[in-house]
Amino acid sequence: MTITKEKLQKQIDEFPDEISIDEVIERLIMIEKIETRIQESENNETISEENLKTEMEQWFK
């Protein structure tokens, strides 16, 4: 997954004035995950609620 410099800059502008490198990395990972999920949703690469329920039932057995 890639992100445009513009989107990245908008996110960085929202960071606090002082931030640790670890927190920057965590936030960048979160941004990447969110962008990926948005892309998947736009491409209809999601599962139905019914399938989700079925999968969750199997997880909690």
N, C-alpha and C positions, 0 to 999 in steps of 0.2 A: 504494500500500500504506500502510495506517495501522497504528499500534501503540498499544496502550493505555498510559495513563500508568503503570499498575501495572507492566507489563512493562518499560517504559523505566526506571522507578525501580529495579527490581531490577538491571538492567544497569548503571546509573550507580553503584549501591552497590558494584559490583565493580571500578570504576575505581580506579586508585591515587590517593593523596591529592593528588598534584600531577601534572597531565597537561596537555599542550599542546592548544590549540584544534584544531590539525591532527589530532592523534591522536584527539580526541573525535569529530571529523567522520568520520575513517576508521572508527572503531569503530561509529558510528551507521549508516554506510553498510553495514558488514558485518552488523550486526544486521538491517537492513532486507532485505538479500539472503537471509539465513538464514530470516527470517520468511516471505518470499515463497516460498522453495523448500519450506518446511514446508507452507504453504497449498496450493501446487500439488500436493504429494504427497498431501495429505489429499483433494484434489479429483480424484485420479487424472489429473492433467494432466502426466504424465511420459511418457517414451518407453521402449520396451522395450529390454532389453539387446541384443537382436539388431539393432534399428534403430540403436542407438548404435554398435555395431561397424561397421555399414555406413557410417554417417556418418563415423566416424573413418578408415575405409579411404579414403574420398574426400578427407579433409583431408590425408592424408599421401602422396598421389600426386604 
